[in-house]
Amino acid sequence: MSASEKVKAKAEQVAGKAVRKTAHALGNRTTEAKGAALEARGKAREMKEKGKDNLKP
């Protein structure tokens, strides 16, 4: 996994979690869903990169 992709994945996860938690505290369900989607995208990116690493000889 390249370092830059790893950083992007973690950044998306952290940002998504922060948005989700803040929106939940404020009662804003739309923004909460957007934060959850951002967090999920970061997790998917991380899994993709780990899969690519596992396929390398």
Buried (B, 14 or more C-beta within 10 A) or exposed (E): BEEEBBEBBBEBBEBBBEBBEEBBEEEBEEBBEBBBBBBEBBBEBBEEBEEEEEEEE
